[in-house]
Amino acid sequence: MTSHTARWTVGLVLVLAALACNAPALRNDGPPTPQDATPSALLSPSPDPIETLPVSGAALNGAEFWVAAEGATEAILSVALDGSTQRLPVPLNPGQQASRLVASQDGSWLAFIVSDADGSQRGAATWNVNELNARLIAPAQEGFRVVSLMIAGDNSALALVSVEDGVPIDEADWFLLSLPIDGGGVQVLASRDSLAEEGVEVPPTLFAWPGDERQLGPILLNAESPDGSSAGIFAVLPPQPLDEGGFSEPFVRRIAAPDERISAPRLSPNGAQFVYLSLNDSDPTLPDDLPTNIARVYDLRLDEAITLQPPQGTAIFGARWLPTGDRLVLDIVRLPSAEQIDETIEQGWVVVDPANLEGWQPSFIGPQRDRLFDYEAFGPQGVAYTVFPDNESWLMVILPDVFTDDIVTVSLAAIAAPDGTPIIVHVP
């Protein structure tokens, strides 16, 4: 038995022991089912409901942007299209903080990791934003910590990656788990041991779980190699009901080949495609120390990918789907040549149809490259973005149309200080 296999066995025993104490037992013979006796534990072990303090009893509004601190936070800033804001607390006990916030596609659920003031994890929680209380559906397991979360496209389940704590990341055991969104039986879908032959040793990052009420698709994860390169993108299909009865085993397949670097994968709103950035060093006009990217669009229906090559002298630094799911907003930077290395870098947006790429050119508008922090696409061809502080003020800019100057600027001071750098968690 190899050391990794031995650690996997011990790790699985710890996972099962912790879950046996805090949640329903692991099931490998079928889909997870809720516990019959009691509902999942609330964040507080007290029999009394958690006291929450929402502003005027208001809940998060799925028709607005949700902005939160990138690290640990206690609140969310809800931003309307007209720029009005409301700071709403995350349901937590005093002294606790939330991190790794992930919203469902329709804005009805929020998942996050709960930690105490000393940084120790309490576990993973889910919150139906129309209710006052969140639920700690995956209590912390001794010797493990949660590093990635994803809500199923039909809001039925939560997927999470749990990694061995106190061990170097390239040696640690990890598990991909799933359980019902409101708590219940837990399934192990993949692990370091099961994907070791594919070169997936470092815990992967979950980036999508497409599906709707008609059909739930595979969990999509981006896997790194110990040297920092990408081991590819994988699709993990949870157990499915069989015609003859019972359920299939989890099915794992690599759908994007290993690459020097794969970053920022994004699922289209209709769940049919995803886009990701890939390192590209093929532009001879650029200085050697300037990284460039190309974008690849993978069609889950056709099982094939196309490449979006930027115009010469430019690089793609971001790609976001418009709500229609058929077009992309690309963050394009015009990079200086070796002779112009000290000149200002221009940045702009371009809206492209991956199926029709003839002669597209970027329109250089928007923030300077050195100020852009995060952005998301919304509306027919709108963009909302946050920029690094100017005079210590974090800003969010709502641009309904990338080709006009009709913008709304919102101060993010209410969420950026003292909580940390603000990121867009949900787009209306």
C-alpha positions in Angstrom: 0.0 0.0 0.0 1.4 3.4 -1.0 1.7 6.2 1.5 -1.0 8.2 -0.3 -3.3 5.2 -0.4 -2.8 4.6 3.3 -3.5 8.3 4.0 -6.6 8.1 1.8 -7.9 5.2 3.9 -7.2 6.9 7.2 -8.7 10.1 5.8 -11.8 8.4 4.7 -12.2 6.8 8.1 -11.9 10.3 9.7 -14.5 11.7 7.2 -16.9 9.0 8.1 -16.3 9.3 11.8 -16.9 13.0 11.8 -20.0 12.7 9.6 -21.4 10.0 11.8 -21.1 12.3 14.8 -22.5 15.4 13.1 -24.5 14.4 10.1 -26.2 11.4 8.4 -23.9 8.6 7.4 -22.2 8.3 4.0 -24.1 6.6 1.3 -22.6 5.0 -1.8 -25.7 3.0 -2.8 -27.9 5.8 -4.0 -28.7 9.5 -4.0 -28.3 11.3 -0.6 -31.6 11.5 1.3 -32.5 13.7 4.3 -32.4 12.4 7.8 -35.8 11.3 8.9 -35.4 12.1 12.6 -34.3 15.7 12.7 -33.5 18.6 10.3 -29.9 19.6 9.7 -28.2 21.5 12.5 -28.5 25.2 12.6 -25.2 27.2 12.9 -25.8 27.4 16.6 -25.9 24.0 18.5 -28.5 25.6 20.8 -32.1 24.3 20.4 -33.1 27.9 19.9 -33.1 29.4 16.4 -30.2 31.8 15.6 -31.0 35.4 16.2 -30.2 37.3 13.0 -30.3 41.0 12.4 -31.4 41.6 8.8 -32.0 45.3 8.0 -35.8 45.9 8.5 -36.3 42.1 8.1 -35.2 42.4 4.4 -33.8 39.4 2.5 -31.2 39.3 -0.3 -32.8 40.3 -3.6 -31.9 38.1 -6.5 -32.6 41.0 -8.9 -29.6 43.0 -7.5 -25.8 42.5 -7.4 -24.4 40.9 -4.3 -20.9 42.1 -3.3 -18.9 40.6 -0.5 -15.4 40.8 0.9 -13.0 38.4 -0.8 -11.8 37.0 2.5 -13.7 36.6 5.7 -16.9 38.7 6.0 -20.0 39.2 8.1 -22.2 41.0 5.6 -23.2 41.3 1.9 -23.7 44.6 0.1 -26.8 44.4 -2.2 -26.5 46.9 -5.1 -29.4 47.8 -7.3 -29.0 48.8 -11.0 -29.6 52.5 -10.0 -26.7 52.4 -7.6 -28.7 52.2 -4.3 -27.2 49.8 -1.7 -28.2 47.9 1.3 -25.8 46.2 3.7 -27.3 42.9 4.9 -25.7 40.6 7.6 -24.9 37.0 6.8 -26.7 34.7 9.4 -23.9 33.9 11.8 -23.4 33.6 15.5 -21.5 36.4 17.3 -17.8 36.2 16.5 -18.2 34.0 13.4 -17.3 34.9 9.9 -18.2 33.7 6.4 -15.8 33.0 3.5 -15.8 31.5 0.0 -19.3 32.8 -0.7 -21.0 31.1 -3.6 -24.5 32.0 -4.9 -26.9 29.8 -6.8 -27.6 30.6 -10.4 -31.1 32.0 -9.6 -30.0 33.9 -6.5 -32.2 32.0 -4.1 -29.4 30.3 -2.2 -26.0 31.2 -0.8 -23.3 28.8 0.4 -20.3 29.7 2.5 -17.7 28.4 4.9 -18.2 29.3 8.6 -15.2 30.1 10.8 -14.7 31.2 14.3 -12.8 34.3 15.3 -9.6 32.3 15.6 -9.9 31.1 12.0 -10.9 27.6 12.8 -13.6 26.2 10.5 -17.1 25.3 11.8 -18.1 23.8 8.4 -20.0 24.6 5.3 -23.4 26.3 5.5 -26.3 27.0 3.1 -28.8 29.8 3.3 -32.1 30.1 1.6 -32.0 33.9 1.3 -35.7 34.2 1.8 -35.3 32.8 5.3 -33.6 34.3 8.4 -31.4 31.3 9.3 -28.6 29.5 7.6 -27.9 25.8 8.2 -24.5 24.2 8.9 -25.1 21.2 6.7 -21.5 20.0 6.6 -19.9 20.4 10.1 -16.2 20.6 10.2 -14.4 17.2 10.1 -11.5 16.7 12.4 -8.2 17.0 10.5 -9.9 18.4 7.3 -11.0 21.9 6.0 -13.3 22.9 3.2 -11.6 24.8 0.3 -14.2 25.0 -2.5 -18.0 25.0 -2.7 -20.6 24.9 -5.6 -24.4 24.8 -5.6 -26.2 22.5 -8.1 -27.9 24.2 -11.0 -31.3 22.9 -9.8 -30.6 24.0 -6.2 -30.9 20.5 -5.0 -27.4 19.9 -3.6 -24.1 21.3 -2.5 -20.7 20.0 -3.7 -17.6 20.7 -1.7 -13.9 19.8 -1.7 -12.5 18.8 1.7 -8.7 18.7 2.1 -6.5 17.3 4.8 -5.3 20.1 7.2 -1.8 20.7 8.4 -0.2 18.8 5.5 1.6 20.4 2.5 -1.1 20.9 -0.2 0.7 18.7 -2.8 0.7 15.8 -0.3 -2.7 16.3 1.4 -5.6 13.9 0.8 -8.8 15.5 -0.5 -12.3 14.4 -1.2 -15.1 15.7 -3.5 -18.4 15.4 -1.6 -22.0 16.2 -2.3 -25.1 16.4 -0.1 -28.6 17.8 -0.3 -28.8 21.6 -0.2 -30.7 21.5 3.2 -28.6 18.7 4.7 -28.7 14.9 4.5 -26.7 11.9 3.4 -23.2 12.6 2.1 -21.6 11.0 -1.0 -17.9 10.7 -1.9 -17.7 11.4 -5.6 -13.9 11.6 -6.1 -10.7 11.8 -4.2 -7.0 12.2 -4.6 -6.6 8.4 -4.7 -9.3 8.0 -7.4 -7.8 10.7 -9.7 -4.1 10.1 -9.0 -3.6 8.4 -12.3 -4.9 11.5 -14.1 -2.3 13.6 -12.4 -4.8 15.3 -10.1 -2.9 15.5 -6.8 -3.6 19.0 -5.7 -7.2 19.7 -4.5 -9.2 20.9 -7.5 -11.4 24.0 -7.7 -15.1 23.6 -8.4 -16.4 26.2 -10.9 -19.8 25.0 -12.1 -22.6 22.4 -11.6 -25.0 22.9 -14.6 -28.6 21.8 -14.6 -32.2 22.7 -14.0 -35.4 21.0 -12.7 -35.4 18.8 -15.8 -31.9 17.4 -15.6 -28.8 17.9 -13.5 -25.4 17.7 -15.2 -21.9 16.9 -14.1 -19.9 18.9 -11.5 -17.1 20.7 -13.4 -13.7 21.2 -11.7 -10.4 22.8 -12.6 -7.5 20.6 -11.5 -3.9 21.8 -11.0 -0.7 19.8 -11.0 1.9 20.1 -8.1 4.1 22.2 -10.4 1.4 24.8 -10.9 0.4 23.8 -14.4 -3.1 22.6 -15.1 -4.0 18.9 -15.1 -7.1 19.8 -17.1 -10.8 20.3 -16.5 -12.9 17.3 -15.4 -16.6 16.4 -15.3 -17.9 14.4 -12.4 -21.3 12.9 -12.8 -23.0 11.9 -9.5 -24.7 8.5 -9.2 -27.7 8.1 -11.6 -30.7 5.9 -11.3 -30.5 2.7 -13.4 -33.4 1.2 -15.4 -32.9 -2.1 -13.7 -32.9 -0.5 -10.2 -30.2 0.9 -8.0 -27.7 3.6 -8.9 -24.6 3.9 -11.0 -21.2 4.7 -9.6 -19.9 8.3 -9.9 -18.4 8.8 -13.3 -15.3 11.0 -13.9 -14.0 12.2 -17.3 -11.4 14.7 -18.4 -13.0 17.1 -20.9 -10.2 19.7 -21.3 -6.6 18.5 -21.8 -3.7 19.5 -19.5 -2.3 22.9 -20.2 0.5 25.1 -19.0 -2.2 27.2 -17.3 -6.0 27.1 -17.2 -7.6 30.0 -15.4 -11.0 31.7 -14.9 -13.4 29.0 -16.2 -16.9 30.2 -16.6 -20.1 28.3 -17.4 -22.6 29.9 -19.8 -26.0 30.8 -18.2 -27.8 28.0 -20.2 -25.2 25.5 -18.9 -24.3 24.4 -22.5 -20.8 25.8 -22.7 -17.9 27.0 -20.6 -15.1 29.4 -21.4 -11.6 29.4 -19.9 -8.3 31.2 -20.4 -5.2 29.4 -21.6 -1.6 30.7 -21.5 -0.4 31.7 -25.0 3.2 32.7 -25.8 2.9 32.7 -29.6 2.8 36.5 -30.2 6.4 37.5 -31.3 5.6 41.2 -31.2 5.3 41.3 -27.4 8.1 41.4 -24.8 9.0 38.0 -23.3 7.9 39.0 -19.8 4.4 40.0 -20.8 1.9 37.1 -20.4 -0.8 36.7 -23.0 -3.9 34.5 -23.0 -6.3 33.0 -25.5 -9.8 31.9 -24.6 -11.2 28.5 -25.3 -14.9 27.7 -25.5 -15.9 24.1 -24.7 -19.4 22.9 -25.8 -20.7 20.3 -23.4 -23.3 19.2 -26.0 -20.9 18.6 -28.9 -17.9 17.6 -26.7 -15.6 19.9 -28.6 -13.8 23.3 -28.1 -13.0 26.3 -30.2 -10.2 28.8 -29.7 -10.6 32.6 -29.5 -7.3 34.2 -30.6 -7.1 37.9 -29.8 -5.9 40.4 -32.4 -2.1 40.7 -32.7 -0.6 42.9 -30.0 -3.5 42.3 -27.6 -4.3 39.8 -24.8 -7.5 38.4 -23.3 -7.5 39.0 -19.5 -11.0 38.0 -18.8 -14.1 36.3 -20.3 -17.7 36.5 -19.1 -20.9 35.2 -20.6 -23.8 37.5 -21.4 -27.1 36.3 -19.9 -28.2 35.0 -23.3 -25.5 32.4 -23.2 -24.5 32.9 -26.8 -22.0 35.8 -26.6 -19.0 36.7 -24.5 -17.7 40.0 -23.0 -13.9 39.8 -23.3 -11.6 42.0 -21.3 -9.0 42.9 -23.9 -5.7 44.7 -23.2 -3.6 46.3 -25.9 0.0 45.4 -24.8 2.9 47.6 -25.7 5.7 46.3 -27.9 9.2 45.9 -26.6 10.0 49.4 -27.7 6.9 50.8 -25.9 7.2 48.9 -22.7 6.9 52.1 -20.5 3.7 53.3 -22.2 0.3 53.2 -20.6 -1.5 49.9 -21.2 -4.9 50.3 -22.9 -7.9 48.2 -21.8 -11.3 47.7 -23.3 -14.2 45.4 -23.8 -15.4 43.5 -26.9 -18.6 41.5 -27.3 -18.1 38.4 -29.4 -20.2 35.5 -30.7 -17.9 32.4 -30.5 -19.7 30.9 -33.5 -18.9 33.9 -35.7 -15.4 35.4 -35.1 -14.8 37.2 -38.4 -12.8 40.4 -37.9 -13.7 41.3 -34.4 -11.8 44.2 -32.8 -12.0 45.5 -29.2 -13.4 48.9 -28.3 -10.9 50.4 -25.9 -13.1 51.8 -23.1 -13.5 51.0 -19.5 -11.0 51.1 -16.5 -7.3 51.1 -16.8 -5.8 47.7 -16.6 -4.0 48.5 -13.3 -7.3 49.4 -11.6 -9.6 46.6 -12.7 -10.1 44.1 -9.8 -13.2 42.1 -10.8 -16.0 42.2 -13.3 -19.2 40.4 -14.4 -21.4 40.6 -17.5 -25.2 41.2 -17.2 -28.1 42.4 -19.3 -28.1 42.6 -23.2 -24.4 43.7 -23.2 -23.7 45.3 -19.9 -20.8 45.0 -17.5 -20.4 45.7 -13.8 -16.9 46.0 -12.5 -15.0 46.8 -9.3 -11.7 48.8 -9.4 -8.8 49.0 -7.0 -9.1 52.0 -4.6 -8.3 55.5 -5.7 -7.7 57.6 -2.7 -8.7 54.6 -0.5 -12.2 54.3 -2.0 -13.3 51.0 -3.6 -15.8 51.6 -6.4 -18.2 49.5 -8.4 -19.1 50.7 -11.9 -22.4 49.6 -13.6 -22.2 50.0 -17.3 -25.5 48.9 -19.0 -24.0 49.0 -22.4 -20.2 48.5 -23.1 -20.5 50.9 -26.0 -21.9 53.9 -24.1 -20.8 56.1 -21.2 -24.1 55.7 -19.3 -22.7 54.5 -16.1 -23.6 54.3 -12.4 -20.7 54.4 -9.8 -21.2 52.9 -6.4 -19.0 53.3 -3.3 -18.1 49.9 -1.8 -16.8 51.4 1.4 -19.6 49.7 3.4 -18.2 46.2 2.5 -14.6 46.9 1.8 -13.6 48.3 5.1 -12.7 46.7 7.4 -13.7 43.4 5.8 -11.4 43.4 2.8 -11.3 43.5 -1.0 -14.8 43.4 -2.5 -15.8 40.8 -5.1 -19.1 40.3 -7.1 -20.8 37.2 -5.7 -24.1 37.3 -7.7 -25.2 39.0 -10.9 -29.0 39.8 -11.5 
